[in-house]
Every structure is written in C-alpha cells, then in structure tokens.
Amino acid sequence: MRLRTSIPLVAALVTAATTASAQSACPTGVTYPGASWPSRTQEVATQRAAEIAALEQFAFTLTGEDEERLGIRTDSVVIIHRGAIIYERYARSWTAEQPHYAWSVTKSIMNVLTGIAVSRGYLTIDDSICRWMPFLPMDHCVIKVRNTLEFSTGLDWRETYENASNQESSVLAMLYGEGRTDAARFVASHPFRDAPGTTYMYSSGDTNILSRAVDRAYTAAGEDQDYPWRRLFDPLGITSATLERDATGTPVGSSWWYATPKDMARFGYFLLRDGCWNDARILPERWVADSTAVNPAIRMRRLDADEDDVQGRQFWLNKPIPEQNVTLPWVGVPDDAFAARGHWGQSITVVPSRDVVIVRTADDRVSGLFNFARFVSLALEVAR
C-alpha cells in the first residue's frame, strides 16, 4: 500500500528555495490528456487502413502456438499523435486495463526521478555516491551520480540474461540471488574494471546504485516513500503504476516498474513535452535534451556494445557516433527519436519532430527477430 502523508516542513522549505531556479517556459499551444486520452482511432482507421494493415502484419502475426513462445509476440501497441490516441490494439488476452511489466523501461523512470530531485535541490549529478551510501569503501567515492546515469561507473559487471546462472550473470544475481535484498550494496561490492567516466557499458547495476542515491536524497529532504507518485505519476495522471522495492526500501530502478500501455504513453508524452505537464514544469530546463544527447563515456570507449547501442542517460538514442564509425542505429527513423526500452520487447518511443509517442509491450522470447527500426517506421506511417 502506498502511504499518503504531507511533506514535512524541511522539504517544503527546500522546495520553496529551489522552485524558481527549476522553472522555465513550457511548450506553448499544447494539449494534455485529462483522465482519459482523446481518441482519433476511427478517423485514422479509415484514412490509414493500408498502413495499419502493414503494421499489424509485422507486429501481431503470431508464429506457432502461443505456448511455444516463438517469433514476434506483441502484447499491445498504442500510438499517440498530436496529443490523441490514433491507434490502439491488444493481443494474446491482454487488455487496456492490465499493467504490463516494463523491465528496463524502468531505467528511464529513474532518470526522471533523478531530474525531479535535482530540480528540487535534493542532490546534484556531481555528488559522490558516498554522500548517499556512506557504507562504501573510500575508493568507491570517486563514482558520481552522473556516472550511474551514464553507465560509466567502471565497476566490473556482466549484463547477461537467459541461459546464464546467477554465478555467471551479475544482473541475475542482483535480482534473484545474493543481491536481491540489497541491490545497491551488492553492485557496489564489485571491483573496478576501469576508472569512472572513462568507459561505457550497459549495466542494470549502475541504475540500482542511482536508485539508492536518489531514494536517500528524497528521504533526506523529508519525503516519504510515496515520492514517485507525488512527484511524477500522480501529476501525469498515471494511476496504474507499481514500482517494486528491495528489502532496504530502495526502488529496483533497473527493472521493476509496471503500468498500462496508455499510462506508459503518458510518460512518453511528458518527455515529448520537455518534462512539462499541464503547462507546469516538472523537470529542469534542458534535462530531457541533456538526457537524450550521446553521453561522453560512450564516445570515449564502448564495451560489450551492440551495433545499435547508443545511449544518453538511461535512454536509447538514434544518434551517430562518427568517431567510432557508428551510423544512425534506427535506419529510416528521424534522428531526434529516443526510447525507453526493456527486455522482451518493451518500448516507449518518442519522436519529437513527428509529435508522436509509440508504446509497445511484448513477450519476445527469441532474440534478434524483432526489428525495432522497422516497427517504429511502420508506426510512424500510421501517424503520417
């Protein structure tokens, strides 16, 4: 059960002192959904019948029996264009009312909770993590909050999933083995592979250190454990969210957020509107822009990265890295597109130049079959 208590005086004073510096103009002429999304699905179904058929043939054609878990296994797609739903479909017994696991989409939720904490003066991205994790050995105090945002802590880590044991996979050990009761402490017990800030490697462990720092920053400011709802979900009208915590009370920010697809779309629309909602600024000015620029560590040296592995700060990007001969990862998709993405095919894709948000939930169990760029391109044709 979520607790509902008033913010103590100390947090109110911090808020008053920092609100002015966090405020800047929000996009003008923008509409926001109320309790439900406006819908233009019938209109678009008539105008874009061929484009919808192409999208559905790609995304919803089931291979074999459902129990075999073969092929592309889409559970839902929701497309928002100019503030209204233009396409919505659910499959394989999923409905609009059911929260769906988000897996690593949760990392982007942690980015936003960090940004809100920064806007309120609770922490800075240049804080040492030891400010919030005083139990760490001194040599770990060189790690900054920004390193956890940018997957550049330099801690030795193995981000492997299926077909690996807890002993082989750092992330499985963290979520289901030794680290399940205190994820951040488990991650921080790993030795250094490189100096912080010098290399990039995708790490659910880095995000859970970020989660501990951010959670303790909110707590130190006098906020209770309801802060994700008070500061983010409730203002956006997200009513279906669950954010699971480990035994220390820290959100498992790498993996364990659940919401309905239409509530996921609210999060994407919030990012599309530069961290504003109903003309009120929630994120600092430039937070979204800075979070969706290629981060410095990945430009320096990418470790164990796929061809399309281009990251900002807990977001996937469609940006080139010329100095590493990395071209646009998502061919045929505008280069301002960015996404929150999670295991088994979850994604919230934002395309500012097209005023579009695309949500997909899924259960893709066979890796390498789903072409993300093709899916986004087909969805954008529906919104053309």
N, C-alpha and C positions, 0 to 999 in steps of 0.2 A: 504494500500500500504506500502511496506517495503521501508525504507529510505536507500539510499546508499551514505554515506559520508566517508571521510578519517578519520582515527583515530587521534585525537588531539595529540600534542606533548607529553603531560604528560603521556598518555597511551603508546606511543612509548618508552619513557624513562623507564617506569616500565617494559615493555616487554623486552627491552634490558638487564635490570638488572636481570631478573628472568629466561630468556630462558635457560641459561646454566645449572642452577640447575634443571630445569624441564626435560632436555634431558637425555635419556639413550637409549641403543640399542633397536631397534625394532626386532621382529622375522625375521629371515632370510629365504630366499628361498620362499617367499610368493608372490602370485599374487593378484592383486586388480582389481576390475571391472573398466572399463572405463565409457563411457556414458551409456553403457548397460551391463548387465550381460552376460558372456559366458553361453552357454546352452549345456547340455548333456541330455536333456529330451527324445529325440527319442531313444538314446542308452539305457538309463535306462528303458524306457517303454518296451523295448524288453527283457532286462535282468531281470527285476524285476516285471514282469506282475502280478504274484500272490500276491506279497507284496503290489503292488499298489491297486489291487482289494480289499485286506483286509482293507487297509487304507480308501479307498473310501466308502466301505460298512459301516464302522464305522462313518466316519466324514460327509459324504454327503448324507446319506439316510434321506430323509425328511419325517417327521411324519405328516400326515394330509395335509390340505391345508396350503399354505404359510401364509395366513392371520390369521390362528389360532395361530401361534407362539408357536407351540408345539415341544417338542423333541430337538434334537441336530440340530442347524441351522448354519452350516458353510458357510461363505461367500467366503473365499479363503484359500488356503494353498500354501505356497511357501517353498521349501526345497533347501538349499544351501549346497553343499558338495565339499570340496576342491576348493572353490572359483568359482564354477559354479552352475547354476540352474540345478537341476536334476529332479525336479517335480514342476508343477505349474498348479493350477486349480482354476477357479472362478465359483460361483454359484449364483442362485437367482438374476440374472440381473446385478451382479457386474462384473466389468471389470478390467483389469490390470492398466488402466489409472485413475481409480477413487480413490481419497484419502478416507480412511476409518477412522472413529472415533477410537481413541486408548484408551480412558478412562485412567485408572491408569497406563498403559504403560508409560504415560507422566511422572510419578514419576521417572522413570529411566532416562528419558531425563534430569530431573532436577539434578539427581546425577551427570551426565556427565558435565553439565554446571557448577556445583559446582567445579568439579575436574579441569576443564579448568581454572576457576577463581583462584583456589589455585595454579596451575602451573604458572600463570602469576603474582602471588603475590598480587592479589586484596583482598584476605581475607584468613583466616585460619579456620579450623574446630573448633578451640578452642576459636574463637571470641564469645563474648556475643552478642546475637541478638540485644541488646540495641545499639550496635555500628551502626546498620543499621536501627533500629526502635526506635529513641530517644523519641518517644511519650509514650513509655510503662512505667507503674509504676515500681519503683525500684525493687520490689520483683521479677519481671519477668526477671531481668537482669542476674539471675543465669542460665538461659537457654542458652546453647551454640549451635552453628551451628551443632556440631556433634549430639546433642540431636534431632534436627529436622531431620537429616539424618537417625537416628536410631529409630524413633518413640518412643522417650523416654523423651519428654518434661515434662511429668507428668500432662499436662493440661487435665481437665475433658472433655470428648468427647464421642459422640455417633455416631459411623460409621454404620448407618443403611440406607437402600435404599428403595426398593419397600415396599409398604404397611405401610409407615410411613409418617407423616406430617412434615412440616417444624418445627413445635413446638417440635416434638419428635426426629427428626434427626438433629444432628449438621451439617452433610455434606450437606443435602438438604437445610438447612437454609443458609449455606455458599454459595452454588452455585446458588440458586434460590430465596432466601428470603432476610433476613436482611443483610447478608454478601456479597451479590452479587456485590456491588460497591467497597468494600474494604475487600477482603477475609482475608488478614493477620491481619488487625486490629480486625476483628470480631473474629478470632480464638484466638488472644492474649487477648481478653476480658474475656475468660473463666477462671474460678478459677483453682487452682491447685488441682489435685487429689492425687498426690504423688510428692516427691522430684525428680527433673530432674535426669535422668540417673539410676533410681532405678527400674523402671518397663517398660515393653514394651506393647504398644497397638497400633495396626494399626490405623493410623489417617491421612486422607487427609488434615486435618487442619495443622498438623505438616509440611507437604510438602509445604503448601502455606506460612507458615512463612519462610521456607527455600527459597522459590521463592522470597519473598520480600528482604531478606538479600542478596541473590546472585544478584538480579537485581540492587539493590542500590550499591553493590560493583562494578559492571561493570560501572554503571553511574558515581560513584566517580572517577573511573580510566579514565574517559573521553570518554567512549564508548557510542554510541547511541543505540537506541532500536533494531537495526539490528544485535546485537551481536550474537543471537542464530544462525543466518545464516552465519555470517562472521566466527565465531569460530568453528561451528560444522557442520551445514547442508551443506554449500557450499563446504568445503573441502572433504566431503564424497560423493559429487555428488547427494545429496538429493534435488530434485527440486520441490517436491510436498507438502512440509511441510507447515502447518499452526499451529501457536501457539497462542491461543487466550489470551487476557489480560483483566483484570477487569478495572474499571473506573479510577484507580490510575495509570494505565500503567504497572501493575505487571502481569507477566505471571501467568495464572491459572495452576500452575505446577502440581497440583494433577490430572488433568483430561482432559485438552482441547488441545491435540495435534492430528493432523490429517496427514496422509501420505498414499501413496500407499503401498501395501504389499511388493513390490520389494524395495521400499525406506526404509521400516521398516527393511528389510533384510540387507541393508547397515549398519544400526545402529547396528544390531546384529553382523555383520561381523567385524565391528570396535571393538566391545568388545571382540570377538573371537581373534582378533589380538592385544590384550592388549592395546587398546587405541591408535593404530598407523594406519596411512593410507598412502599408497604410500611411505612407509619407513620413514615417518615423525612422530615423537611422538607428540601427541596432549594432551593426559592425562599424569599426572605424573606417574613415575615408581611405581608399586605396587598399584595404585589406584583401578584397576579392582580387584586385589587379595584381597585387604582390603575390598572392597565393597561387595565381594561375600564370605566373611567369616561370620560365625554366630556372630551377634553383641552382645556386652556384656550385654545389658539390657535384651535381650530375654533369656539369660542364667540365669539371676537373677530371673526374675518373669514375666511370660506371663499372660496378662489379656485379657479376651474375645477372645481367640485364638482358631482356628480350629486345628484339628489334624495335618494338613499339613502346618500349618502357621509357617514356619521357614524363617526368614528374615536376610539379611545382612544390607546393606544401600540402601533401595529403590529397592532391588531385592529379588525375591523369590529363595530359595535355596533347593537343595536336600541333606541336611546335617542332621545328627542325633544330638540330644541334650541328651547325655546319662544321665546327672544328673537329667533330667526331664522325663526319660524313653521315649523319643521321638526318634523313629527309622527313617530310610530314608522315607521321605514323598512320594516319587515317586517310588514305587516298580518296579523293572525291568529296571530302568533308571540309567545310570552312576552317581556316586555321585559327579562328578565335574560339573554336569549340573546346570545351573541357568537360570532365566527367568525374563523378564519384563511382567507383567500380568495386564489385565484390565477387568472391568465389562463386562458382557455379552459374555465372552469367548475370549477376545483379548489376544494374547501372542506372544512374541519374545523369543524363547528358544535357548540357546547357550550350546553346548556340546563340550568342548574343546578336550576331549580325542577321539572324533569321527570326529573332524573337520567339525562340522555340525551346521547350523543355521536353525531353523524351525519357520516360521511365520504362525500364524492362525488369521484370522479375522472372526467375527461371530456375531450372534444376538441371543444367548442363553437366552431365557426369563424364562425358568423353571430351577430353581436351583437344583443342585445335580444330574443331569442326565449325564453331560459330565465328563468323567473320563480322567483327564489331563495326568496321567501317562500312561494310555493305548494309548492315542493319540500319545504321544512322542515316546513310544516304537514302535508303528506301523510305524511312520515316520522314525525312525532310521533303521528299517528293509529295507525300500526303499533305504536308503543310505549305507546299509551294503556292 
